Amino acid sequence: MHIEQGGQGPDLLVMLHGLGATAAVWSPMCAQAAERWQGRWLALDLPGHGESDRQDSYAIGQYAASVARAVLPHVDPAGRLVVLGHSLGGVVGLALATGWFGVTPHRVFGAGIKVGWDDEELQRMQARAGQPPRDFPTQAEAAERYLKVSGLAGIASAESAVASRGVAHDAQGWRLAMDPRAQGVGKPPTAELMKLARCPAHLGRASGDALVTMEQLRAIDPQAHDLGPHGHNVMVEAPARVWDWIGSHPG
């Protein structure tokens, strides 16, 4: 599994991106980590994304098991393990919070998790999961498509490192780096995982996030946090707001 890391000390912050994205979306936060986090940090490409290997199943439990195996060698028993996940990555963080996968975080933060799904949305995702990767003649065209599907259009440019990590090149041309089958993850059991968490788990959203409402989040986390006037990818738009959120729960 592709891992980017930095910092020093016993505490460990693990950052998990959303569906279709890569660890590069955490770059703005990583740039501030030396001033905002007293410890080490890891940002991972989830299985089937970016430079990480593909896997046979993309069920939430399979994601969590893969992440736990990758993270475990980096955990210092003397320090805290904090997981920060965005969208799909937030659900994976909540799965880790159950303690079922060999690592039990001390605290989990989930930003921008979509909790309301209808049958049509799920059917579209399943249909896309069965389609072959779409090829593009140029890197720029593939990058533009990546920015659109990851919700980063208008936030990052096609020439940015965030965009370049989301595409790959093969004999047919350029394509998105994500395995299309990853879109078959299905409806995440967010509410159920919140109830099963063995550590404090916190949900949050930015007010401009069109994928989830505060009312939906507070139905399962009454203390769900408002991350300010930003969009779905708040960690790219306003990394300081996310650091403030983490810092408001220091224990």
C-alpha positions as CSV (number, residue, x, y, z in Angstrom):
1,M,0.0,0.0,0.0
2,H,1.3,3.4,-0.9
3,I,2.1,5.5,2.2
4,E,3.3,9.0,2.6
5,Q,4.6,9.9,6.1
6,G,6.3,12.5,8.2
7,G,6.8,13.9,11.7
8,Q,8.2,12.2,14.8
9,G,7.1,11.1,18.2
10,P,4.9,8.3,19.6
11,D,1.5,9.7,18.5
12,L,0.3,8.7,15.0
13,L,-2.3,10.4,12.8
14,V,-3.6,8.3,9.9
15,M,-5.3,10.1,7.1
16,L,-7.7,8.2,4.8
17,H,-9.0,9.8,1.6
18,G,-12.4,9.4,-0.1
19,L,-13.7,7.3,-3.0
20,G,-11.7,8.0,-6.2
21,A,-9.1,10.2,-4.6
22,T,-5.6,9.6,-3.3
23,A,-3.4,10.5,-0.4
24,A,-2.4,13.7,-2.2
25,V,-5.6,15.4,-1.1
26,W,-4.0,15.6,2.3
27,S,-1.1,17.6,1.0
28,P,-2.4,21.0,2.4
29,M,-2.8,19.4,5.8
30,C,0.6,17.7,5.7
31,A,2.2,21.1,4.9
32,Q,0.9,22.4,8.2
33,A,1.5,19.2,10.2
34,A,4.8,20.3,11.8
35,E,3.0,23.2,13.5
36,R,-0.4,21.5,14.2
37,W,0.4,17.9,15.1
38,Q,2.8,16.7,17.8
39,G,3.7,13.3,16.4
40,R,4.0,11.3,13.2
41,W,1.4,11.2,10.4
42,L,0.6,8.8,7.6
43,A,-1.5,9.4,4.5
44,L,-2.4,6.3,2.5
45,D,-3.7,5.5,-0.9
46,L,-6.6,3.2,-0.2
47,P,-6.6,-0.2,-2.0
48,G,-7.5,0.2,-5.7
49,H,-6.6,3.9,-5.6
50,G,-3.6,5.9,-6.7
51,E,-0.4,3.8,-6.4
52,S,-1.8,1.1,-4.0
53,D,-2.5,-2.4,-5.2
54,R,-6.0,-3.5,-6.3
55,Q,-7.9,-6.1,-4.3
56,D,-10.6,-8.6,-4.9
57,S,-13.2,-7.0,-2.7
58,Y,-13.9,-3.4,-1.8
59,A,-16.3,-4.0,1.0
60,I,-15.8,-1.6,4.0
61,G,-14.4,-4.5,6.1
62,Q,-11.9,-5.4,3.4
63,Y,-10.7,-1.8,3.2
64,A,-10.4,-1.7,7.0
65,A,-8.5,-4.9,7.1
66,S,-6.0,-3.7,4.5
67,V,-5.5,-0.4,6.2
68,A,-5.0,-2.1,9.6
69,R,-2.3,-4.3,8.2
70,A,-0.5,-1.3,6.6
71,V,-0.8,0.8,9.7
72,L,0.0,-1.7,12.5
73,P,3.8,-1.7,11.9
74,H,3.8,2.1,12.4
75,V,1.9,2.1,15.7
76,D,3.8,3.0,18.8
77,P,2.2,1.4,21.9
78,A,3.4,4.4,24.0
79,G,1.4,6.9,21.8
80,R,-2.1,7.7,20.6
81,L,-3.5,6.4,17.3
82,V,-5.8,9.0,15.7
83,V,-7.6,8.3,12.4
84,L,-8.9,11.1,10.2
85,G,-11.0,10.0,7.3
86,H,-12.8,11.9,4.5
87,S,-16.0,10.5,3.0
88,L,-15.3,6.8,2.3
89,G,-12.1,7.1,4.3
90,G,-14.2,8.3,7.3
91,V,-16.3,5.1,7.1
92,V,-13.1,3.0,7.0
93,G,-12.0,4.9,10.1
94,L,-15.3,4.1,11.9
95,A,-14.8,0.4,10.9
96,L,-11.3,0.5,12.6
97,A,-12.9,2.1,15.7
98,T,-14.8,-1.2,16.3
99,G,-11.5,-2.9,17.1
100,W,-12.3,-5.8,14.8
101,F,-9.3,-5.3,12.6
102,G,-6.3,-5.6,14.9
103,V,-5.8,-1.9,15.6
104,T,-8.0,0.2,17.9
105,P,-7.7,4.0,17.5
106,H,-7.8,6.3,20.5
107,R,-10.1,8.7,18.5
108,V,-11.6,8.8,15.0
109,F,-12.7,11.8,12.9
110,G,-15.0,11.4,9.9
111,A,-15.5,14.4,7.6
112,G,-18.0,14.6,4.8
113,I,-19.4,11.1,5.1
114,K,-22.5,10.6,2.9
115,V,-25.1,8.9,5.0
116,G,-28.3,9.3,2.8
117,W,-28.4,7.0,-0.2
118,D,-31.2,6.1,-2.6
119,D,-31.5,3.0,-4.8
120,E,-30.8,4.9,-8.0
121,E,-27.5,6.2,-6.6
122,L,-26.4,2.7,-5.5
123,Q,-27.5,1.2,-8.9
124,R,-25.4,3.8,-10.8
125,M,-22.3,3.1,-8.7
126,Q,-22.8,-0.7,-9.2
127,A,-23.1,-0.1,-13.0
128,R,-19.9,2.0,-13.1
129,A,-18.1,-0.7,-11.0
130,G,-18.7,-3.1,-13.9
131,Q,-17.4,-0.9,-16.6
132,P,-13.8,-1.0,-17.9
133,P,-11.5,2.0,-17.3
134,R,-12.1,4.9,-19.7
135,D,-9.0,5.8,-21.7
136,F,-8.0,9.4,-22.4
137,P,-5.5,10.5,-25.1
138,T,-3.7,13.0,-22.9
139,Q,-2.8,13.4,-19.2
140,A,-4.6,16.7,-19.0
141,E,-7.9,15.2,-20.2
142,A,-7.6,12.4,-17.7
143,A,-6.7,14.8,-14.9
144,E,-9.7,17.0,-15.7
145,R,-12.0,13.9,-15.4
146,Y,-10.3,12.9,-12.1
147,L,-10.9,16.4,-10.7
148,K,-14.6,16.1,-11.6
149,V,-15.3,12.7,-10.2
150,S,-13.4,13.4,-7.0
151,G,-15.1,16.7,-6.4
152,L,-11.9,18.7,-6.8
153,A,-12.9,20.6,-9.9
154,G,-12.4,24.3,-9.2
155,I,-10.3,23.6,-6.1
156,A,-7.2,22.0,-7.7
157,S,-5.8,22.5,-11.2
158,A,-5.2,19.7,-13.7
159,E,-1.4,20.5,-13.4
160,S,-1.4,20.1,-9.6
161,A,0.2,17.3,-7.7
162,V,-3.3,16.4,-6.4
163,A,-4.5,15.8,-9.9
164,S,-1.4,14.0,-11.3
165,R,-1.6,11.4,-8.5
166,G,-5.1,10.6,-9.5
167,V,-4.3,9.4,-13.1
168,A,-2.1,6.7,-14.5
169,H,-0.6,5.8,-17.9
170,D,-0.8,2.5,-19.7
171,A,-0.5,1.1,-23.3
172,Q,-4.0,2.5,-24.1
173,G,-3.3,6.0,-22.9
174,W,-4.2,7.8,-19.7
175,R,-6.9,6.7,-17.3
176,L,-8.0,7.3,-13.7
177,A,-5.8,5.6,-11.2
178,M,-8.8,4.2,-9.3
179,D,-9.9,0.6,-10.0
180,P,-13.5,1.1,-11.3
181,R,-14.6,-1.9,-9.2
182,A,-14.0,0.2,-6.1
183,Q,-17.3,2.0,-6.9
184,G,-19.1,-1.2,-5.9
185,V,-18.5,-0.6,-2.2
186,G,-22.3,-0.2,-1.6
187,K,-24.1,1.7,1.1
188,P,-21.8,2.3,4.1
189,P,-23.2,1.2,7.5
190,T,-22.2,4.5,9.1
191,A,-24.8,4.6,11.9
192,E,-24.2,1.0,12.8
193,L,-20.4,1.6,13.0
194,M,-20.9,4.7,15.2
195,K,-22.8,2.5,17.7
196,L,-20.1,-0.2,17.6
197,A,-17.1,2.2,18.1
198,R,-14.9,1.4,21.0
199,C,-13.3,4.9,21.0
200,P,-14.6,8.4,20.7
201,A,-15.8,9.0,17.1
202,H,-16.7,12.4,15.7
203,L,-18.4,13.4,12.5
204,G,-18.2,16.7,10.7
205,R,-19.2,18.5,7.5
206,A,-18.6,21.8,5.8
207,S,-21.7,23.9,5.2
208,G,-21.3,23.8,1.4
209,D,-21.0,20.0,1.3
210,A,-23.8,18.9,-1.1
211,L,-23.4,15.2,-0.2
212,V,-24.6,15.3,3.4
213,T,-26.6,17.6,5.6
214,M,-25.9,18.5,9.2
215,E,-29.4,17.1,10.2
216,Q,-28.4,13.7,8.8
217,L,-25.1,13.7,10.6
218,R,-26.6,14.8,14.0
219,A,-29.1,12.0,13.8
220,I,-26.1,9.7,14.4
221,D,-23.7,12.1,16.1
222,P,-25.5,14.8,18.1
223,Q,-22.2,16.7,18.4
224,A,-21.4,16.6,14.7
225,H,-19.1,19.5,13.9
226,D,-19.6,22.4,11.5
227,L,-16.3,22.8,9.5
228,G,-17.2,26.2,8.0
229,P,-18.3,27.6,4.7
230,H,-16.5,25.2,2.4
231,G,-17.3,22.3,0.2
232,H,-17.0,18.5,0.3
233,N,-13.2,18.5,0.2
234,V,-12.8,20.8,3.2
235,M,-9.3,19.4,3.9
236,V,-8.1,20.8,0.6
237,E,-10.0,24.1,0.8
238,A,-9.5,24.9,4.5
239,P,-6.9,22.6,6.2
240,A,-6.7,24.8,9.2
241,R,-10.4,24.2,10.0
242,V,-9.8,20.5,10.1
243,W,-6.7,20.9,12.2
244,D,-8.7,23.1,14.6
245,W,-11.3,20.3,14.8
246,I,-8.7,17.7,15.7
247,G,-7.1,20.1,18.2
248,S,-10.4,20.6,20.0
249,H,-10.3,17.0,21.1
250,P,-6.7,16.7,22.4
251,G,-7.2,13.6,24.7
